[in-house]
Amino acid sequence: MKITEQMTILEVLKAAPRTRKVFDRHRMRCRGCQGAVAETVAAGAWNHGLDPKQLVRELNEAAQAAE
C-alpha cells in the first residue's frame, strides 16, 4: 500500500498501524483526534508545521517496514 497526501489520517493508521510511531514522533496525536476521520495527511502536516511530502515519505517507510 502506498500512502498519499490525500489519504485521511485514519485511513493511514488503519492500513498501517506502525505509522503511529511517525505521527507520535512529530507530536501529532492523531489517533485520538476527531480530525483524523476527515483530515488528510497533507492538512495534518500543514497544521503541525511539517512538510507534507517529507511526512508522506516517513509514513511510507514505516508502512513498508511493517510488510
N, CA, C, O and CB atoms as a CASP TS submission, in Angstrom:
PFRMAT TS
TARGET T0000
AUTHOR 0000-0000-0000
METHOD Language model
MODEL 1
PARENT N/A
ATOM      1  N   MET     1       0.826  -1.168   0.000  1.00  0.00           N
ATOM      2  CA  MET     1       0.000   0.000   0.000  1.00  0.00           C
ATOM      3  C   MET     1       0.883   1.248   0.000  1.00  0.00           C
ATOM      4  O   MET     1       1.873   1.330   0.728  1.00  0.00           O
ATOM      5  CB  MET     1      -0.947  -0.012   1.202  1.00  0.00           C
ATOM      6  N   LYS     2       0.509   2.192  -0.814  1.00  0.00           N
ATOM      7  CA  LYS     2       1.252   3.452  -0.878  1.00  0.00           C
ATOM      8  C   LYS     2       0.418   4.548  -0.218  1.00  0.00           C
ATOM      9  O   LYS     2      -0.734   4.774  -0.586  1.00  0.00           O
ATOM     10  CB  LYS     2       1.598   3.831  -2.358  1.00  0.00           C
ATOM     11  N   ILE     3       1.003   5.206   0.737  1.00  0.00           N
ATOM     12  CA  ILE     3       0.339   6.305   1.441  1.00  0.00           C
ATOM     13  C   ILE     3       0.528   7.575   0.618  1.00  0.00           C
ATOM     14  O   ILE     3       1.612   7.849   0.102  1.00  0.00           O
ATOM     15  CB  ILE     3       0.907   6.483   2.900  1.00  0.00           C
ATOM     16  N   THR     4      -0.557   8.342   0.510  1.00  0.00           N
ATOM     17  CA  THR     4      -0.517   9.597  -0.238  1.00  0.00           C
ATOM     18  C   THR     4      -0.956  10.749   0.656  1.00  0.00           C
ATOM     19  O   THR     4      -1.517  10.541   1.732  1.00  0.00           O
ATOM     20  CB  THR     4      -1.413   9.517  -1.494  1.00  0.00           C
ATOM     21  N   GLU     5      -0.693  11.957   0.196  1.00  0.00           N
ATOM     22  CA  GLU     5      -1.080  13.157   0.935  1.00  0.00           C
ATOM     23  C   GLU     5      -2.599  13.288   1.035  1.00  0.00           C
ATOM     24  O   GLU     5      -3.102  13.928   1.959  1.00  0.00           O
ATOM     25  CB  GLU     5      -0.493  14.399   0.267  1.00  0.00           C
ATOM     26  N   GLN     6      -3.329  12.695   0.104  1.00  0.00           N
ATOM     27  CA  GLN     6      -4.778  12.843   0.066  1.00  0.00           C
ATOM     28  C   GLN     6      -5.519  11.869   0.975  1.00  0.00           C
ATOM     29  O   GLN     6      -6.718  12.029   1.206  1.00  0.00           O
ATOM     30  CB  GLN     6      -5.257  12.670  -1.335  1.00  0.00           C
ATOM     31  N   MET     7      -4.825  10.871   1.488  1.00  0.00           N
ATOM     32  CA  MET     7      -5.470   9.909   2.388  1.00  0.00           C
ATOM     33  C   MET     7      -5.779  10.586   3.719  1.00  0.00           C
ATOM     34  O   MET     7      -5.069  11.496   4.145  1.00  0.00           O
ATOM     35  CB  MET     7      -4.569   8.659   2.608  1.00  0.00           C
ATOM     36  N   THR     8      -6.847  10.130   4.368  1.00  0.00           N
ATOM     37  CA  THR     8      -7.112  10.657   5.702  1.00  0.00           C
ATOM     38  C   THR     8      -6.138   9.999   6.682  1.00  0.00           C
ATOM     39  O   THR     8      -5.616   8.911   6.437  1.00  0.00           O
ATOM     40  CB  THR     8      -8.601  10.403   6.126  1.00  0.00           C
ATOM     41  N   ILE     9      -5.918  10.674   7.764  1.00  0.00           N
ATOM     42  CA  ILE     9      -5.013  10.147   8.785  1.00  0.00           C
ATOM     43  C   ILE     9      -5.542   8.819   9.323  1.00  0.00           C
ATOM     44  O   ILE     9      -4.766   7.897   9.576  1.00  0.00           O
ATOM     45  CB  ILE     9      -4.839  11.165   9.936  1.00  0.00           C
ATOM     46  N   LEU    10      -6.851   8.720   9.498  1.00  0.00           N
ATOM     47  CA  LEU    10      -7.439   7.478   9.988  1.00  0.00           C
ATOM     48  C   LEU    10      -7.226   6.337   9.004  1.00  0.00           C
ATOM     49  O   LEU    10      -6.955   5.211   9.420  1.00  0.00           O
ATOM     50  CB  LEU    10      -8.927   7.665  10.254  1.00  0.00           C
ATOM     51  N   GLU    11      -7.344   6.606   7.702  1.00  0.00           N
ATOM     52  CA  GLU    11      -7.086   5.571   6.694  1.00  0.00           C
ATOM     53  C   GLU    11      -5.659   5.048   6.820  1.00  0.00           C
ATOM     54  O   GLU    11      -5.419   3.844   6.742  1.00  0.00           O
ATOM     55  CB  GLU    11      -7.326   6.123   5.272  1.00  0.00           C
ATOM     56  N   VAL    12      -4.733   5.953   7.014  1.00  0.00           N
ATOM     57  CA  VAL    12      -3.328   5.567   7.139  1.00  0.00           C
ATOM     58  C   VAL    12      -3.123   4.707   8.384  1.00  0.00           C
ATOM     59  O   VAL    12      -2.483   3.657   8.324  1.00  0.00           O
ATOM     60  CB  VAL    12      -2.423   6.817   7.196  1.00  0.00           C
ATOM     61  N   LEU    13      -3.662   5.153   9.495  1.00  0.00           N
ATOM     62  CA  LEU    13      -3.488   4.417  10.755  1.00  0.00           C
ATOM     63  C   LEU    13      -4.121   3.033  10.702  1.00  0.00           C
ATOM     64  O   LEU    13      -3.568   2.080  11.253  1.00  0.00           O
ATOM     65  CB  LEU    13      -4.086   5.206  11.912  1.00  0.00           C
ATOM     66  N   LYS    14      -5.264   2.910  10.053  1.00  0.00           N
ATOM     67  CA  LYS    14      -5.920   1.606   9.944  1.00  0.00           C
ATOM     68  C   LYS    14      -5.163   0.672   9.006  1.00  0.00           C
ATOM     69  O   LYS    14      -5.036  -0.520   9.283  1.00  0.00           O
ATOM     70  CB  LYS    14      -7.354   1.776   9.458  1.00  0.00           C
ATOM     71  N   ALA    15      -4.665   1.209   7.902  1.00  0.00           N
ATOM     72  CA  ALA    15      -3.979   0.380   6.915  1.00  0.00           C
ATOM     73  C   ALA    15      -2.573  -0.004   7.356  1.00  0.00           C
ATOM     74  O   ALA    15      -2.084  -1.086   7.029  1.00  0.00           O
ATOM     75  CB  ALA    15      -3.916   1.102   5.589  1.00  0.00           C
ATOM     76  N   ALA    16      -1.930   0.885   8.097  1.00  0.00           N
ATOM     77  CA  ALA    16      -0.542   0.638   8.507  1.00  0.00           C
ATOM     78  C   ALA    16      -0.344   1.137   9.938  1.00  0.00           C
ATOM     79  O   ALA    16       0.157   2.243  10.144  1.00  0.00           O
ATOM     80  CB  ALA    16       0.465   1.339   7.533  1.00  0.00           C
ATOM     81  N   PRO    17      -0.729   0.337  10.921  1.00  0.00           N
ATOM     82  CA  PRO    17      -0.653   0.762  12.325  1.00  0.00           C
ATOM     83  C   PRO    17       0.723   1.237  12.778  1.00  0.00           C
ATOM     84  O   PRO    17       0.817   2.055  13.694  1.00  0.00           O
ATOM     85  CB  PRO    17      -1.078  -0.360  13.197  1.00  0.00           C
ATOM     86  N   ARG    18       1.777   0.748  12.165  1.00  0.00           N
ATOM     87  CA  ARG    18       3.125   1.175  12.580  1.00  0.00           C
ATOM     88  C   ARG    18       3.396   2.649  12.279  1.00  0.00           C
ATOM     89  O   ARG    18       4.343   3.231  12.810  1.00  0.00           O
ATOM     90  CB  ARG    18       4.177   0.317  11.887  1.00  0.00           C
ATOM     91  N   THR    19       2.571   3.245  11.434  1.00  0.00           N
ATOM     92  CA  THR    19       2.757   4.665  11.127  1.00  0.00           C
ATOM     93  C   THR    19       2.468   5.539  12.348  1.00  0.00           C
ATOM     94  O   THR    19       2.846   6.710  12.379  1.00  0.00           O
ATOM     95  CB  THR    19       1.853   5.080   9.960  1.00  0.00           C
ATOM     96  N   ARG    20       1.811   4.978  13.333  1.00  0.00           N
ATOM     97  CA  ARG    20       1.521   5.716  14.566  1.00  0.00           C
ATOM     98  C   ARG    20       2.808   6.282  15.166  1.00  0.00           C
ATOM     99  O   ARG    20       2.810   7.381  15.720  1.00  0.00           O
ATOM    100  CB  ARG    20       0.810   4.803  15.592  1.00  0.00           C
ATOM    101  N   LYS    21       3.890   5.533  15.053  1.00  0.00           N
ATOM    102  CA  LYS    21       5.173   5.994  15.601  1.00  0.00           C
ATOM    103  C   LYS    21       5.651   7.260  14.899  1.00  0.00           C
ATOM    104  O   LYS    21       6.245   8.134  15.529  1.00  0.00           O
ATOM    105  CB  LYS    21       6.236   4.893  15.475  1.00  0.00           C
ATOM    106  N   VAL    22       5.397   7.360  13.609  1.00  0.00           N
ATOM    107  CA  VAL    22       5.785   8.558  12.858  1.00  0.00           C
ATOM    108  C   VAL    22       4.960   9.742  13.334  1.00  0.00           C
ATOM    109  O   VAL    22       5.500  10.814  13.607  1.00  0.00           O
ATOM    110  CB  VAL    22       5.601   8.345  11.331  1.00  0.00           C
ATOM    111  N   PHE    23       3.642   9.546  13.434  1.00  0.00           N
ATOM    112  CA  PHE    23       2.783  10.623  13.925  1.00  0.00           C
ATOM    113  C   PHE    23       3.208  11.046  15.336  1.00  0.00           C
ATOM    114  O   PHE    23       3.264  12.237  15.642  1.00  0.00           O
ATOM    115  CB  PHE    23       1.300  10.179  13.919  1.00  0.00           C
ATOM    116  N   ASP    24       3.501  10.077  16.178  1.00  0.00           N
ATOM    117  CA  ASP    24       3.918  10.383  17.547  1.00  0.00           C
ATOM    118  C   ASP    24       5.238  11.151  17.579  1.00  0.00           C
ATOM    119  O   ASP    24       5.394  12.088  18.362  1.00  0.00           O
ATOM    120  CB  ASP    24       4.048   9.095  18.357  1.00  0.00           C
ATOM    121  N   ARG    25       6.180  10.759  16.737  1.00  0.00           N
ATOM    122  CA  ARG    25       7.489  11.416  16.701  1.00  0.00           C
ATOM    123  C   ARG    25       7.342  12.908  16.360  1.00  0.00           C
ATOM    124  O   ARG    25       8.128  13.744  16.807  1.00  0.00           O
ATOM    125  CB  ARG    25       8.410  10.719  15.671  1.00  0.00           C
ATOM    126  N   HIS    26       6.331  13.209  15.569  1.00  0.00           N
ATOM    127  CA  HIS    26       6.083  14.604  15.182  1.00  0.00           C
ATOM    128  C   HIS    26       5.037  15.277  16.076  1.00  0.00           C
ATOM    129  O   HIS    26       4.526  16.350  15.756  1.00  0.00           O
ATOM    130  CB  HIS    26       5.632  14.668  13.726  1.00  0.00           C
ATOM    131  N   ARG    27       4.733  14.631  17.188  1.00  0.00           N
ATOM    132  CA  ARG    27       3.763  15.143  18.159  1.00  0.00           C
ATOM    133  C   ARG    27       2.388  15.367  17.549  1.00  0.00           C
ATOM    134  O   ARG    27       1.670  16.300  17.910  1.00  0.00           O
ATOM    135  CB  ARG    27       4.264  16.436  18.756  1.00  0.00           C
ATOM    136  N   MET    28       2.041  14.491  16.619  1.00  0.00           N
ATOM    137  CA  MET    28       0.716  14.502  16.006  1.00  0.00           C
ATOM    138  C   MET    28      -0.070  13.371  16.684  1.00  0.00           C
ATOM    139  O   MET    28       0.011  12.217  16.263  1.00  0.00           O
ATOM    140  CB  MET    28       0.787  14.315  14.414  1.00  0.00           C
ATOM    141  N   ARG    29      -0.795  13.693  17.687  1.00  0.00           N
ATOM    142  CA  ARG    29      -1.548  12.679  18.446  1.00  0.00           C
ATOM    143  C   ARG    29      -2.866  12.365  17.744  1.00  0.00           C
ATOM    144  O   ARG    29      -3.946  12.450  18.329  1.00  0.00           O
ATOM    145  CB  ARG    29      -1.816  13.162  19.898  1.00  0.00           C
ATOM    146  N   CYS    30      -2.741  12.005  16.492  1.00  0.00           N
ATOM    147  CA  CYS    30      -3.887  11.886  15.597  1.00  0.00           C
ATOM    148  C   CYS    30      -4.834  10.735  15.906  1.00  0.00           C
ATOM    149  O   CYS    30      -6.022  10.804  15.594  1.00  0.00           O
ATOM    150  CB  CYS    30      -3.405  11.741  14.218  1.00  0.00           C
ATOM    151  N   ARG    31      -4.326   9.707  16.501  1.00  0.00           N
ATOM    152  CA  ARG    31      -5.207   8.550  16.695  1.00  0.00           C
ATOM    153  C   ARG    31      -6.352   8.845  17.651  1.00  0.00           C
ATOM    154  O   ARG    31      -7.369   8.152  17.614  1.00  0.00           O
ATOM    155  CB  ARG    31      -4.411   7.372  17.212  1.00  0.00           C
ATOM    156  N   GLY    32      -6.220   9.835  18.490  1.00  0.00           N
ATOM    157  CA  GLY    32      -7.287  10.179  19.413  1.00  0.00           C
ATOM    158  C   GLY    32      -8.025  11.442  19.025  1.00  0.00           C
ATOM    159  O   GLY    32      -8.862  11.936  19.780  1.00  0.00           O
ATOM    160  N   CYS    33      -7.721  11.960  17.861  1.00  0.00           N
ATOM    161  CA  CYS    33      -8.277  13.239  17.426  1.00  0.00           C
ATOM    162  C   CYS    33      -9.471  13.015  16.508  1.00  0.00           C
ATOM    163  O   CYS    33      -9.430  12.162  15.622  1.00  0.00           O
ATOM    164  CB  CYS    33      -7.206  14.081  16.714  1.00  0.00           C
ATOM    165  N   GLN    34     -10.519  13.774  16.718  1.00  0.00           N
ATOM    166  CA  GLN    34     -11.701  13.671  15.846  1.00  0.00           C
ATOM    167  C   GLN    34     -11.367  14.068  14.410  1.00  0.00           C
ATOM    168  O   GLN    34     -11.992  13.584  13.467  1.00  0.00           O
ATOM    169  CB  GLN    34     -12.842  14.557  16.381  1.00  0.00           C
ATOM    170  N   GLY    35     -10.387  14.945  14.245  1.00  0.00           N
ATOM    171  CA  GLY    35      -9.994  15.378  12.912  1.00  0.00           C
ATOM    172  C   GLY    35      -9.392  14.271  12.068  1.00  0.00           C
ATOM    173  O   GLY    35      -9.369  14.382  10.842  1.00  0.00           O
ATOM    174  N   ALA    36      -8.908  13.219  12.681  1.00  0.00           N
ATOM    175  CA  ALA    36      -8.269  12.129  11.947  1.00  0.00           C
ATOM    176  C   ALA    36      -9.220  11.458  10.976  1.00  0.00           C
ATOM    177  O   ALA    36      -8.784  10.864   9.990  1.00  0.00           O
ATOM    178  CB  ALA    36      -7.721  11.105  12.909  1.00  0.00           C
ATOM    179  N   VAL    37     -10.512  11.546  11.244  1.00  0.00           N
ATOM    180  CA  VAL    37     -11.510  10.907  10.380  1.00  0.00           C
ATOM    181  C   VAL    37     -11.565  11.606   9.026  1.00  0.00           C
ATOM    182  O   VAL    37     -11.689  10.939   7.999  1.00  0.00           O
ATOM    183  CB  VAL    37     -12.903  10.926  11.048  1.00  0.00           C
ATOM    184  N   ALA    38     -11.477  12.923   9.003  1.00  0.00           N
ATOM    185  CA  ALA    38     -11.640  13.678   7.763  1.00  0.00           C
ATOM    186  C   ALA    38     -10.383  14.402   7.312  1.00  0.00           C
ATOM    187  O   ALA    38     -10.271  14.767   6.142  1.00  0.00           O
ATOM    188  CB  ALA    38     -12.738  14.666   7.924  1.00  0.00           C
ATOM    189  N   GLU    39      -9.434  14.618   8.218  1.00  0.00           N
ATOM    190  CA  GLU    39      -8.243  15.392   7.874  1.00  0.00           C
ATOM    191  C   GLU    39      -7.277  14.563   7.045  1.00  0.00           C
ATOM    192  O   GLU    39      -6.971  13.421   7.388  1.00  0.00           O
ATOM    193  CB  GLU    39      -7.548  15.899   9.138  1.00  0.00           C
ATOM    194  N   THR    40      -6.802  15.142   5.956  1.00  0.00           N
ATOM    195  CA  THR    40      -5.832  14.437   5.127  1.00  0.00           C
ATOM    196  C   THR    40      -4.446  14.513   5.753  1.00  0.00           C
ATOM    197  O   THR    40      -4.192  15.323   6.645  1.00  0.00           O
ATOM    198  CB  THR    40      -5.809  15.019   3.706  1.00  0.00           C
ATOM    199  N   VAL    41      -3.563  13.659   5.273  1.00  0.00           N
ATOM    200  CA  VAL    41      -2.181  13.681   5.741  1.00  0.00           C
ATOM    201  C   VAL    41      -1.571  15.048   5.452  1.00  0.00           C
ATOM    202  O   VAL    41      -0.859  15.598   6.292  1.00  0.00           O
ATOM    203  CB  VAL    41      -1.349  12.555   5.071  1.00  0.00           C
ATOM    204  N   ALA    42      -1.841  15.598   4.275  1.00  0.00           N
ATOM    205  CA  ALA    42      -1.290  16.910   3.912  1.00  0.00           C
ATOM    206  C   ALA    42      -1.789  17.991   4.867  1.00  0.00           C
ATOM    207  O   ALA    42      -0.998  18.799   5.352  1.00  0.00           O
ATOM    208  CB  ALA    42      -1.666  17.271   2.461  1.00  0.00           C
ATOM    209  N   ALA    43      -3.090  18.014   5.140  1.00  0.00           N
ATOM    210  CA  ALA    43      -3.654  19.024   6.040  1.00  0.00           C
ATOM    211  C   ALA    43      -3.087  18.869   7.449  1.00  0.00           C
ATOM    212  O   ALA    43      -2.768  19.859   8.108  1.00  0.00           O
ATOM    213  CB  ALA    43      -5.191  18.922   6.072  1.00  0.00           C
ATOM    214  N   GLY    44      -2.965  17.641   7.899  1.00  0.00           N
ATOM    215  CA  GLY    44      -2.393  17.392   9.222  1.00  0.00           C
ATOM    216  C   GLY    44      -0.959  17.875   9.314  1.00  0.00           C
ATOM    217  O   GLY    44      -0.549  18.459  10.317  1.00  0.00           O
ATOM    218  N   ALA    45      -0.196  17.624   8.251  1.00  0.00           N
ATOM    219  CA  ALA    45       1.191  18.077   8.228  1.00  0.00           C
ATOM    220  C   ALA    45       1.250  19.601   8.308  1.00  0.00           C
ATOM    221  O   ALA    45       1.993  20.153   9.120  1.00  0.00           O
ATOM    222  CB  ALA    45       1.906  17.576   6.956  1.00  0.00           C
ATOM    223  N   TRP    46       0.480  20.271   7.479  1.00  0.00           N
ATOM    224  CA  TRP    46       0.477  21.742   7.486  1.00  0.00           C
ATOM    225  C   TRP    46       0.053  22.276   8.845  1.00  0.00           C
ATOM    226  O   TRP    46       0.639  23.233   9.351  1.00  0.00           O
ATOM    227  CB  TRP    46      -0.457  22.287   6.393  1.00  0.00           C
ATOM    228  N   ASN    47      -0.959  21.664   9.430  1.00  0.00           N
ATOM    229  CA  ASN    47      -1.454  22.125  10.729  1.00  0.00           C
ATOM    230  C   ASN    47      -0.436  21.955  11.850  1.00  0.00           C
ATOM    231  O   ASN    47      -0.540  22.597  12.895  1.00  0.00           O
ATOM    232  CB  ASN    47      -2.716  21.385  11.085  1.00  0.00           C
ATOM    233  N   HIS    48       0.553  21.082  11.627  1.00  0.00           N
ATOM    234  CA  HIS    48       1.587  20.855  12.637  1.00  0.00           C
ATOM    235  C   HIS    48       2.943  21.410  12.212  1.00  0.00           C
ATOM    236  O   HIS    48       3.970  21.093  12.813  1.00  0.00           O
ATOM    237  CB  HIS    48       1.712  19.371  12.927  1.00  0.00           C
ATOM    238  N   GLY    49       2.937  22.239  11.173  1.00  0.00           N
ATOM    239  CA  GLY    49       4.170  22.894  10.732  1.00  0.00           C
ATOM    240  C   GLY    49       5.161  21.974  10.048  1.00  0.00           C
ATOM    241  O   GLY    49       6.368  22.212  10.090  1.00  0.00           O
ATOM    242  N   LEU    50       4.650  20.911   9.412  1.00  0.00           N
ATOM    243  CA  LEU    50       5.525  19.936   8.760  1.00  0.00           C
ATOM    244  C   LEU    50       5.386  20.003   7.246  1.00  0.00           C
ATOM    245  O   LEU    50       4.379  20.478   6.721  1.00  0.00           O
ATOM    246  CB  LEU    50       5.211  18.521   9.253  1.00  0.00           C
ATOM    247  N   ASP    51       6.403  19.524   6.562  1.00  0.00           N
ATOM    248  CA  ASP    51       6.363  19.402   5.108  1.00  0.00           C
ATOM    249  C   ASP    51       5.580  18.133   4.761  1.00  0.00           C
ATOM    250  O   ASP    51       5.998  17.038   5.136  1.00  0.00           O
ATOM    251  CB  ASP    51       7.815  19.365   4.496  1.00  0.00           C
ATOM    252  N   PRO    52       4.454  18.258   4.053  1.00  0.00           N
ATOM    253  CA  PRO    52       3.643  17.080   3.737  1.00  0.00           C
ATOM    254  C   PRO    52       4.401  16.004   2.972  1.00  0.00           C
ATOM    255  O   PRO    52       4.221  14.816   3.239  1.00  0.00           O
ATOM    256  CB  PRO    52       2.445  17.493   2.941  1.00  0.00           C
ATOM    257  N   LYS    53       5.238  16.396   2.036  1.00  0.00           N
ATOM    258  CA  LYS    53       5.979  15.399   1.253  1.00  0.00           C
ATOM    259  C   LYS    53       6.943  14.599   2.131  1.00  0.00           C
ATOM    260  O   LYS    53       7.067  13.386   1.969  1.00  0.00           O
ATOM    261  CB  LYS    53       6.754  16.085   0.119  1.00  0.00           C
ATOM    262  N   GLN    54       7.614  15.265   3.047  1.00  0.00           N
ATOM    263  CA  GLN    54       8.515  14.576   3.965  1.00  0.00           C
ATOM    264  C   GLN    54       7.739  13.636   4.886  1.00  0.00           C
ATOM    265  O   GLN    54       8.177  12.515   5.144  1.00  0.00           O
ATOM    266  CB  GLN    54       9.315  15.591   4.794  1.00  0.00           C
ATOM    267  N   LEU    55       6.597  14.088   5.375  1.00  0.00           N
ATOM    268  CA  LEU    55       5.788  13.237   6.243  1.00  0.00           C
ATOM    269  C   LEU    55       5.323  11.997   5.493  1.00  0.00           C
ATOM    270  O   LEU    55       5.363  10.895   6.040  1.00  0.00           O
ATOM    271  CB  LEU    55       4.580  14.014   6.787  1.00  0.00           C
ATOM    272  N   VAL    56       4.886  12.158   4.257  1.00  0.00           N
ATOM    273  CA  VAL    56       4.447  11.009   3.452  1.00  0.00           C
ATOM    274  C   VAL    56       5.601  10.036   3.248  1.00  0.00           C
ATOM    275  O   VAL    56       5.404   8.823   3.321  1.00  0.00           O
ATOM    276  CB  VAL    56       3.893  11.475   2.084  1.00  0.00           C
ATOM    277  N   ARG    57       6.797  10.549   2.993  1.00  0.00           N
ATOM    278  CA  ARG    57       7.964   9.668   2.848  1.00  0.00           C
ATOM    279  C   ARG    57       8.183   8.844   4.115  1.00  0.00           C
ATOM    280  O   ARG    57       8.392   7.633   4.051  1.00  0.00           O
ATOM    281  CB  ARG    57       9.230  10.494   2.529  1.00  0.00           C
ATOM    282  N   GLU    58       8.132   9.511   5.259  1.00  0.00           N
ATOM    283  CA  GLU    58       8.338   8.802   6.536  1.00  0.00           C
ATOM    284  C   GLU    58       7.233   7.780   6.783  1.00  0.00           C
ATOM    285  O   GLU    58       7.502   6.672   7.248  1.00  0.00           O
ATOM    286  CB  GLU    58       8.394   9.804   7.708  1.00  0.00           C
ATOM    287  N   LEU    59       6.007   8.144   6.477  1.00  0.00           N
ATOM    288  CA  LEU    59       4.883   7.217   6.681  1.00  0.00           C
ATOM    289  C   LEU    59       5.041   5.988   5.780  1.00  0.00           C
ATOM    290  O   LEU    59       4.807   4.862   6.220  1.00  0.00           O
ATOM    291  CB  LEU    59       3.527   7.926   6.394  1.00  0.00           C
ATOM    292  N   ASN    60       5.431   6.200   4.539  1.00  0.00           N
ATOM    293  CA  ASN    60       5.622   5.065   3.622  1.00  0.00           C
ATOM    294  C   ASN    60       6.771   4.182   4.066  1.00  0.00           C
ATOM    295  O   ASN    60       6.693   2.960   3.940  1.00  0.00           O
ATOM    296  CB  ASN    60       5.875   5.562   2.199  1.00  0.00           C
ATOM    297  N   GLU    61       7.834   4.774   4.581  1.00  0.00           N
ATOM    298  CA  GLU    61       8.948   3.962   5.098  1.00  0.00           C
ATOM    299  C   GLU    61       8.486   3.097   6.252  1.00  0.00           C
ATOM    300  O   GLU    61       8.833   1.918   6.325  1.00  0.00           O
ATOM    301  CB  GLU    61      10.116   4.859   5.549  1.00  0.00           C
ATOM    302  N   ALA    62       7.700   3.675   7.161  1.00  0.00           N
ATOM    303  CA  ALA    62       7.187   2.907   8.302  1.00  0.00           C
ATOM    304  C   ALA    62       6.236   1.812   7.830  1.00  0.00           C
ATOM    305  O   ALA    62       6.280   0.690   8.336  1.00  0.00           O
ATOM    306  CB  ALA    62       6.470   3.836   9.304  1.00  0.00           C
ATOM    307  N   ALA    63       5.384   2.129   6.874  1.00  0.00           N
ATOM    308  CA  ALA    63       4.417   1.144   6.375  1.00  0.00           C
ATOM    309  C   ALA    63       5.140  -0.012   5.683  1.00  0.00           C
ATOM    310  O   ALA    63       4.745  -1.166   5.845  1.00  0.00           O
ATOM    311  CB  ALA    63       3.415   1.810   5.400  1.00  0.00           C
ATOM    312  N   GLN    64       6.184   0.278   4.919  1.00  0.00           N
ATOM    313  CA  GLN    64       6.925  -0.758   4.227  1.00  0.00           C
ATOM    314  C   GLN    64       7.699  -1.639   5.187  1.00  0.00           C
ATOM    315  O   GLN    64       7.871  -2.833   4.942  1.00  0.00           O
ATOM    316  CB  GLN    64       7.863  -0.143   3.228  1.00  0.00           C
ATOM    317  N   ALA    65       8.164  -1.059   6.272  1.00  0.00           N
ATOM    318  CA  ALA    65       8.891  -1.849   7.269  1.00  0.00           C
ATOM    319  C   ALA    65       7.979  -2.870   7.928  1.00  0.00           C
ATOM    320  O   ALA    65       8.439  -3.894   8.434  1.00  0.00           O
ATOM    321  CB  ALA    65       9.507  -0.935   8.332  1.00  0.00           C
ATOM    322  N   ALA    66       6.679  -2.584   7.918  1.00  0.00           N
ATOM    323  CA  ALA    66       5.720  -3.488   8.543  1.00  0.00           C
ATOM    324  C   ALA    66       5.388  -4.673   7.658  1.00  0.00           C
ATOM    325  O   ALA    66       4.852  -5.673   8.135  1.00  0.00           O
ATOM    326  CB  ALA    66       4.457  -2.745   8.889  1.00  0.00           C
ATOM    327  N   GLU    67       5.698  -4.572   6.376  1.00  0.00           N
ATOM    328  CA  GLU    67       5.334  -5.663   5.457  1.00  0.00           C
ATOM    329  C   GLU    67       6.284  -6.820   5.532  1.00  0.00           C
ATOM    330  O   GLU    67       6.110  -7.809   4.820  1.00  0.00           O
ATOM    331  CB  GLU    67       5.281  -5.164   4.044  1.00  0.00           C
TER
END
